[in-house]
Amino acid sequence: MVHIGRQYPYVFCAMLAFCLLSGCSGKEETYEEPVEPAAFIEDTDTYTADIFVYESGYEPDERKIFYVTGECKSGSFWVKNSKTGDKVFTGELKNIGSLGKEVLCGEFTSLSATGKYEIIIDDPYTDKSIDIKKGVKDENYLALTDKLKSLESDDDVSNYYRISVMLLASEMHDDYVDWAYINKSMKEALNKEISLIDTSGMWDHISDRLLASAVFADYYCVYGDIEPNEVDGYLDASIRIYDSCMEYADRADPLALYMADASLNRATGQNRYRKGAEEYDRDCSHDEKYSDFAFIADMIYLRSRNISDHDRCNQIVSEYLNEAYSTAKEADTNPFYVSTDVIDNRMDAGFAHLMACAFADYILSGDEYLQTRTDHMHYLYGFNPDMKDLMPGYDKDIKTLSKLVFVTGSEGVDNTKPEEKQ
């Protein structure tokens, strides 16, 4: 710190020496207005700190952490009930310095009573309001799905991926699903795809058409369990498109063909589709833009009653569980509770592993994988070394946002929009 007041004695001495020398010269003295001495500035330290919380609020039963950056001198913090003013929690601050910055972390997980609170550090005095409430995950999920629905699709593939993920989430997470939106999208897609059969649009984009066949068959299965009378024509269209594509199957991406085979196997139980699905090698080389469908195709395949290759099923399940375990274990050793894929901005790989965590959470008991997904959500929306929202840019991409919607969902959450609750 610059001590301004301490610089002036040296300046004063230099001026005095100059004046004395000038007085010895014998020149006529001239009167000068005396200079007022500069005010002494007290040597006091001023510093600030910032507290970062998850602005959406914290669920009562989830991990509750916050971060402090700046020149924080406190080694502890306390939490005050905003309504009563009572001190309800005290805790220690842990230094988790990241990327050359000093970052402190505090945790108040055991504080589970719903309400409004303030986190306070004393040196320098800083406070931050927080909410502990139920339904935070529901609110985030609904906000993401609304954002996903609002994005315009520039190509068929992205739109089919969006619908496929919504259908998958409706089965695996039991989250709120906007069936009116899905039904409208499916009717538009059906009319478009039927018009392409036996035209150059069919032959020029075989893989796209196979994906359409897959999503029609999947929609027939999923929504057909809810409203059987509303899915007439979709299975017939799926089979018709598939059969038309088979003449040029050598042009198709293997993953698109696998997606169609898996979906039609589930919808019809016919062996020709089962054999086609079971012949697909999950590790084969395929066009990168279709790789996003691998997880969805595997989930559809696993949910079919017409399966004979149980070794392949066990291998698929084992691979996803291993990915989920590795992701959760790696995240648990990181100060921000996330995997290195996300930290290094390898979002595609990061989301793929988080989708594996969602699968693990679906078939296993316990909240370990749900917590891992929640921690990654927090990281993307501000709990990171730069303490900033990392989603701008990513949230304008249909496929990326679709993955995030699936990762956010959780089995058993309220399936009713807030405004529809009584």
C-alpha positions as CSV (number, residue, x, y, z in Angstrom):
1,M,0.0,0.0,0.0
2,V,1.3,3.5,-0.8
3,H,1.8,5.6,2.3
4,I,1.3,9.0,0.9
5,G,1.8,10.9,4.1
6,R,5.2,9.4,4.7
7,Q,6.6,10.8,1.4
8,Y,6.3,14.4,2.4
9,P,9.2,14.7,5.0
10,Y,11.7,13.9,2.3
11,V,10.2,16.5,0.0
12,F,10.2,19.1,2.9
13,C,13.9,18.5,3.7
14,A,14.9,18.9,0.0
15,M,13.0,22.2,-0.2
16,L,14.6,23.4,3.1
17,A,18.1,22.7,1.8
18,F,17.4,24.6,-1.4
19,C,16.0,27.6,0.5
20,L,19.1,27.7,2.8
21,L,21.4,27.6,-0.2
22,S,19.5,30.3,-1.9
23,G,19.7,32.5,1.3
24,C,23.5,32.5,1.1
25,S,23.6,34.0,-2.4
26,G,23.2,37.6,-1.4
27,K,20.3,38.2,-3.8
28,E,17.3,40.2,-2.7
29,E,14.9,38.2,-0.7
30,T,11.4,37.9,-2.0
31,Y,8.4,37.0,0.1
32,E,6.6,33.8,-0.8
33,E,3.2,32.6,0.5
34,P,3.9,29.7,2.9
35,V,2.8,26.3,1.6
36,E,0.3,24.5,3.8
37,P,1.6,21.1,4.8
38,A,-0.2,18.2,3.1
39,A,-2.7,16.4,5.3
40,F,-1.4,13.2,6.7
41,I,-3.3,10.2,5.4
42,E,-3.9,7.5,8.0
43,D,-2.3,4.2,7.1
44,T,-5.4,2.0,7.1
45,D,-6.1,-1.1,5.1
46,T,-9.3,-1.4,3.0
47,Y,-10.3,-4.6,1.3
48,T,-13.3,-6.4,0.0
49,A,-14.7,-9.9,-0.4
50,D,-17.5,-11.4,-2.5
51,I,-19.7,-14.3,-1.5
52,F,-21.0,-16.5,-4.3
53,V,-24.1,-18.6,-3.7
54,Y,-26.3,-20.7,-6.0
55,E,-28.9,-18.0,-6.9
56,S,-31.7,-20.5,-7.6
57,G,-31.6,-21.6,-4.0
58,Y,-30.8,-24.9,-2.2
59,E,-32.9,-28.0,-1.8
60,P,-33.3,-29.0,1.9
61,D,-31.5,-32.3,1.5
62,E,-28.8,-31.4,-1.0
63,R,-25.1,-30.4,-0.5
64,K,-25.0,-26.7,0.3
65,I,-21.8,-24.8,-0.4
66,F,-20.7,-21.3,-1.3
67,Y,-17.5,-19.6,-2.3
68,V,-15.7,-16.5,-1.2
69,T,-13.2,-14.5,-3.3
70,G,-11.3,-11.3,-2.7
71,E,-9.3,-10.3,0.4
72,C,-11.2,-12.3,3.0
73,K,-9.5,-12.4,6.4
74,S,-12.1,-14.5,8.1
75,G,-11.5,-18.1,8.9
76,S,-15.1,-18.8,9.6
77,F,-18.7,-17.8,8.7
78,W,-22.1,-17.8,10.3
79,V,-25.7,-18.0,9.0
80,K,-28.5,-15.9,10.3
81,N,-32.2,-16.5,9.9
82,S,-33.4,-13.5,8.0
83,K,-36.9,-13.5,9.7
84,T,-35.8,-13.9,13.4
85,G,-32.3,-12.6,13.3
86,D,-31.1,-15.7,15.1
87,K,-27.7,-17.2,14.4
88,V,-28.5,-20.7,13.2
89,F,-25.2,-22.1,11.9
90,T,-21.5,-21.5,12.2
91,G,-18.8,-23.1,10.0
92,E,-15.2,-22.9,8.9
93,L,-13.9,-21.5,5.6
94,K,-11.6,-23.8,3.7
95,N,-9.0,-22.4,1.2
96,I,-9.4,-24.2,-2.1
97,G,-7.3,-21.8,-4.2
98,S,-7.9,-22.5,-7.9
99,L,-6.0,-21.3,-11.0
100,G,-3.8,-19.1,-9.0
101,K,-6.6,-17.4,-7.2
102,E,-7.5,-17.5,-3.5
103,V,-10.9,-19.1,-3.2
104,L,-12.5,-20.0,0.1
105,C,-15.3,-22.5,0.4
106,G,-18.0,-22.9,3.1
107,E,-20.5,-25.6,3.6
108,F,-23.7,-25.6,5.6
109,T,-25.3,-28.9,4.4
110,S,-26.7,-29.8,7.8
111,L,-28.9,-26.7,7.7
112,S,-32.0,-28.1,6.2
113,A,-35.0,-26.1,7.5
114,T,-36.7,-24.2,4.6
115,G,-36.5,-20.4,4.9
116,K,-34.6,-17.3,4.0
117,Y,-31.1,-16.8,5.5
118,E,-28.0,-14.7,5.3
119,I,-24.4,-16.0,5.1
120,I,-22.1,-13.6,6.9
121,I,-18.3,-13.2,7.2
122,D,-16.9,-10.7,9.6
123,D,-13.6,-9.6,8.1
124,P,-14.4,-7.8,6.0
125,Y,-18.1,-7.7,6.9
126,T,-19.9,-9.2,3.9
127,D,-23.3,-10.9,3.7
128,K,-25.3,-12.7,1.1
129,S,-29.0,-13.8,1.1
130,I,-29.9,-17.4,0.3
131,D,-33.1,-19.5,0.1
132,I,-33.5,-23.1,1.3
133,K,-36.6,-24.4,-0.4
134,K,-38.2,-27.4,-2.0
135,G,-38.7,-27.5,-5.8
136,V,-35.4,-25.9,-6.9
137,K,-34.7,-28.8,-9.2
138,D,-38.2,-28.6,-10.6
139,E,-37.9,-24.9,-11.3
140,N,-34.5,-25.4,-13.1
141,Y,-35.9,-28.3,-15.1
142,L,-38.9,-26.3,-16.3
143,A,-36.8,-23.3,-17.2
144,L,-34.5,-25.4,-19.2
145,T,-37.3,-27.2,-21.1
146,D,-38.9,-23.9,-21.9
147,K,-35.6,-22.7,-23.2
148,L,-35.1,-25.9,-25.2
149,K,-38.6,-25.6,-26.8
150,S,-38.0,-22.0,-27.8
151,L,-34.9,-22.8,-29.9
152,E,-35.4,-22.8,-33.7
153,S,-34.1,-26.0,-35.4
154,D,-32.0,-25.4,-38.5
155,D,-32.0,-29.1,-39.4
156,D,-34.1,-32.3,-39.0
157,V,-31.5,-34.1,-37.0
158,S,-31.4,-31.6,-34.1
159,N,-35.1,-31.5,-33.9
160,Y,-35.4,-35.3,-33.8
161,Y,-32.7,-35.4,-31.1
162,R,-34.7,-32.8,-29.0
163,I,-37.8,-34.9,-29.2
164,S,-36.0,-38.2,-28.6
165,V,-34.4,-36.8,-25.4
166,M,-37.8,-35.5,-24.2
167,L,-39.4,-38.9,-24.7
168,L,-36.5,-40.5,-22.9
169,A,-36.7,-38.1,-20.0
170,S,-40.5,-38.7,-19.7
171,E,-39.8,-42.4,-19.1
172,M,-36.6,-42.4,-17.0
173,H,-37.2,-39.3,-14.9
174,D,-41.0,-39.0,-14.8
175,D,-40.5,-35.2,-15.0
176,Y,-43.1,-32.8,-16.4
177,V,-43.5,-33.3,-20.1
178,D,-45.2,-30.8,-22.4
179,W,-47.1,-33.3,-24.5
180,A,-48.8,-30.5,-26.5
181,Y,-45.5,-29.3,-27.7
182,I,-44.3,-32.9,-28.6
183,N,-47.5,-33.9,-30.3
184,K,-47.4,-30.7,-32.5
185,S,-43.8,-31.3,-33.4
186,M,-44.5,-35.0,-34.2
187,K,-47.4,-34.1,-36.5
188,E,-45.3,-31.6,-38.4
189,A,-42.5,-34.2,-38.7
190,L,-44.9,-36.9,-39.9
191,N,-46.3,-34.8,-42.7
192,K,-42.9,-33.7,-43.8
193,E,-41.4,-37.2,-43.8
194,I,-44.3,-38.8,-45.6
195,S,-44.0,-36.2,-48.4
196,L,-40.3,-37.2,-48.8
197,I,-40.9,-40.9,-49.5
198,D,-40.0,-41.8,-53.0
199,T,-38.4,-38.4,-53.7
200,S,-34.8,-37.3,-53.9
201,G,-35.1,-35.9,-50.4
202,M,-35.3,-39.5,-49.2
203,W,-32.2,-40.8,-51.0
204,D,-30.0,-37.7,-50.4
205,H,-30.4,-38.0,-46.6
206,I,-30.9,-41.7,-45.8
207,S,-29.5,-41.3,-42.2
208,D,-31.9,-38.4,-41.5
209,R,-34.8,-40.5,-42.7
210,L,-33.8,-43.4,-40.5
211,L,-33.7,-41.1,-37.5
212,A,-37.2,-40.0,-38.4
213,S,-38.3,-43.7,-38.6
214,A,-36.7,-44.2,-35.1
215,V,-38.4,-41.2,-33.4
216,F,-41.8,-42.2,-34.9
217,A,-41.5,-45.7,-33.5
218,D,-40.3,-44.4,-30.1
219,Y,-43.2,-41.9,-30.0
220,Y,-45.6,-44.7,-30.8
221,C,-44.4,-46.7,-27.8
222,V,-44.1,-43.9,-25.2
223,Y,-47.1,-41.7,-26.0
224,G,-49.1,-44.8,-27.0
225,D,-49.0,-46.0,-23.4
226,I,-50.7,-42.7,-22.4
227,E,-53.1,-42.1,-25.3
228,P,-53.3,-45.1,-27.5
229,N,-55.7,-43.5,-29.9
230,E,-53.5,-40.5,-30.6
231,V,-50.6,-42.4,-32.2
232,D,-52.4,-43.9,-35.2
233,G,-50.2,-43.8,-38.3
234,Y,-46.8,-43.3,-36.7
235,L,-45.8,-46.9,-36.6
236,D,-46.9,-47.5,-40.1
237,A,-45.0,-44.4,-41.2
238,S,-41.9,-45.6,-39.3
239,I,-41.9,-49.0,-41.1
240,R,-42.6,-47.5,-44.5
241,I,-39.7,-45.1,-44.2
242,Y,-37.4,-47.8,-42.9
243,D,-38.3,-50.1,-45.7
244,S,-37.7,-47.4,-48.3
245,C,-34.3,-46.7,-46.8
246,M,-33.2,-50.3,-46.9
247,E,-32.6,-50.2,-50.7
248,Y,-29.8,-47.8,-50.0
249,A,-28.8,-49.0,-46.5
250,D,-25.1,-48.9,-47.5
251,R,-25.3,-45.1,-47.5
252,A,-26.7,-44.9,-44.0
253,D,-24.7,-44.1,-40.9
254,P,-24.5,-47.3,-38.8
255,L,-25.7,-45.4,-35.7
256,A,-28.8,-44.1,-37.5
257,L,-29.6,-47.6,-38.6
258,Y,-29.0,-48.9,-35.1
259,M,-31.4,-46.2,-33.7
260,A,-34.1,-47.3,-36.2
261,D,-33.6,-51.0,-35.5
262,A,-33.7,-50.5,-31.8
263,S,-36.9,-48.4,-31.9
264,L,-38.8,-50.7,-34.3
265,N,-37.6,-53.8,-32.3
266,R,-39.2,-52.3,-29.3
267,A,-42.4,-51.2,-31.1
268,T,-43.0,-54.4,-33.1
269,G,-40.9,-57.2,-31.5
270,Q,-40.0,-58.4,-35.0
271,N,-36.8,-60.4,-35.2
272,R,-35.5,-58.6,-38.3
273,Y,-35.2,-55.4,-36.2
274,R,-33.8,-57.2,-33.2
275,K,-31.1,-58.8,-35.3
276,G,-30.3,-55.5,-36.9
277,A,-29.9,-53.8,-33.5
278,E,-27.8,-56.6,-32.0
279,E,-25.4,-56.6,-35.0
280,Y,-24.5,-53.0,-34.3
281,D,-21.0,-52.6,-32.9
282,R,-21.2,-49.7,-30.4
283,D,-17.5,-48.9,-31.0
284,C,-17.7,-48.7,-34.7
285,S,-16.6,-45.6,-36.6
286,H,-19.5,-43.3,-37.6
287,D,-20.2,-39.8,-38.6
288,E,-19.6,-37.5,-35.6
289,K,-22.8,-35.6,-35.9
290,Y,-24.8,-38.8,-35.3
291,S,-22.8,-39.8,-32.2
292,D,-25.2,-37.9,-30.0
293,F,-27.8,-40.7,-30.6
294,A,-25.7,-43.5,-29.2
295,F,-26.9,-43.2,-25.7
296,I,-30.6,-42.8,-26.7
297,A,-30.4,-45.9,-29.0
298,D,-28.9,-47.9,-26.2
299,M,-31.6,-46.9,-23.8
300,I,-34.3,-47.8,-26.3
301,Y,-32.6,-51.2,-27.0
302,L,-32.4,-52.0,-23.3
303,R,-36.1,-51.3,-22.8
304,S,-37.2,-53.7,-25.5
305,R,-38.8,-57.0,-24.5
306,N,-37.5,-58.7,-27.6
307,I,-33.8,-59.2,-26.7
308,S,-31.8,-62.3,-27.1
309,D,-28.2,-61.0,-26.7
310,H,-28.1,-60.7,-23.0
311,D,-24.3,-60.5,-23.0
312,R,-24.5,-57.3,-25.1
313,C,-27.1,-55.9,-22.7
314,N,-24.9,-56.6,-19.7
315,Q,-21.9,-55.0,-21.5
316,I,-23.9,-51.8,-22.2
317,V,-25.1,-51.5,-18.7
318,S,-21.7,-52.2,-17.3
319,E,-20.0,-49.5,-19.5
320,Y,-22.5,-46.8,-18.5
321,L,-22.2,-47.7,-14.8
322,N,-18.4,-47.6,-15.0
323,E,-18.6,-44.2,-16.7
324,A,-20.9,-42.9,-14.0
325,Y,-18.8,-44.3,-11.2
326,S,-15.6,-42.8,-12.6
327,T,-17.3,-39.4,-13.1
328,A,-18.7,-39.3,-9.6
329,K,-15.4,-40.5,-8.0
330,E,-13.4,-37.9,-9.9
331,A,-15.8,-35.1,-9.1
332,D,-15.7,-36.0,-5.4
333,T,-12.0,-35.2,-5.3
334,N,-12.4,-31.8,-6.9
335,P,-13.0,-28.6,-4.9
336,F,-15.9,-27.7,-7.2
337,Y,-17.2,-31.3,-7.3
338,V,-17.0,-31.7,-11.0
339,S,-15.1,-33.8,-13.5
340,T,-12.1,-32.6,-15.5
341,D,-14.0,-32.9,-18.7
342,V,-16.2,-30.0,-17.8
343,I,-13.3,-28.0,-16.1
344,D,-11.3,-28.4,-19.4
345,N,-14.3,-27.2,-21.4
346,R,-14.7,-30.6,-23.0
347,M,-18.5,-30.3,-22.8
348,D,-19.5,-33.1,-25.2
349,A,-17.5,-35.6,-23.1
350,G,-18.7,-34.1,-19.9
351,F,-22.4,-34.3,-20.8
352,A,-22.0,-37.8,-22.1
353,H,-20.6,-38.9,-18.7
354,L,-23.4,-37.0,-16.9
355,M,-26.0,-38.8,-19.0
356,A,-24.4,-42.0,-17.8
357,C,-24.8,-40.7,-14.2
358,A,-28.5,-40.1,-15.0
359,F,-28.8,-43.7,-16.1
360,A,-27.0,-45.0,-13.0
361,D,-29.3,-42.9,-10.8
362,Y,-32.3,-44.5,-12.7
363,I,-31.4,-48.1,-12.0
364,L,-29.6,-47.7,-8.6
365,S,-30.7,-46.5,-5.2
366,G,-29.2,-43.6,-3.4
367,D,-28.5,-40.0,-4.3
368,E,-24.8,-40.1,-5.2
369,Y,-25.3,-39.6,-8.9
370,L,-28.1,-37.1,-8.5
371,Q,-25.7,-35.0,-6.4
372,T,-23.0,-35.3,-9.0
373,R,-25.3,-34.0,-11.7
374,T,-26.5,-31.2,-9.4
375,D,-22.9,-30.1,-8.6
376,H,-22.1,-29.9,-12.4
377,M,-25.2,-27.8,-12.9
378,H,-24.0,-25.4,-10.1
379,Y,-20.6,-25.3,-11.8
380,L,-22.0,-24.4,-15.2
381,Y,-24.1,-21.6,-13.7
382,G,-21.5,-19.9,-11.6
383,F,-19.7,-22.2,-9.1
384,N,-16.4,-22.2,-11.0
385,P,-13.0,-20.5,-10.6
386,D,-14.2,-17.5,-12.6
387,M,-17.5,-17.4,-10.7
388,K,-19.5,-16.7,-13.9
389,D,-22.2,-18.3,-16.0
390,L,-20.6,-20.7,-18.5
391,M,-23.7,-21.5,-20.4
392,P,-24.1,-18.6,-22.9
393,G,-23.4,-20.0,-26.3
394,Y,-24.0,-23.6,-25.2
395,D,-27.6,-22.8,-24.3
396,K,-28.3,-21.9,-27.9
397,D,-27.4,-25.3,-29.2
398,I,-30.3,-27.8,-29.3
399,K,-28.3,-30.9,-28.8
400,T,-26.3,-29.5,-25.9
401,L,-29.3,-28.1,-24.2
402,S,-31.2,-31.3,-24.7
403,K,-28.4,-33.2,-22.9
404,L,-28.5,-30.7,-20.0
405,V,-32.3,-31.1,-19.7
406,F,-31.9,-34.8,-19.4
407,V,-29.0,-34.5,-16.9
408,T,-31.2,-32.1,-14.8
409,G,-34.1,-34.4,-14.6
410,S,-34.6,-36.7,-11.6
411,E,-36.8,-39.7,-11.0
412,G,-39.9,-39.0,-9.0
413,V,-40.0,-35.2,-9.1
414,D,-43.3,-33.4,-9.2
415,N,-44.8,-33.9,-12.6
416,T,-47.0,-30.8,-12.4
417,K,-46.1,-27.2,-13.5
418,P,-46.1,-24.8,-10.5
419,E,-49.0,-22.7,-12.0
420,E,-51.1,-25.9,-12.2
421,K,-50.8,-26.8,-8.5
422,Q,-53.8,-26.2,-6.4
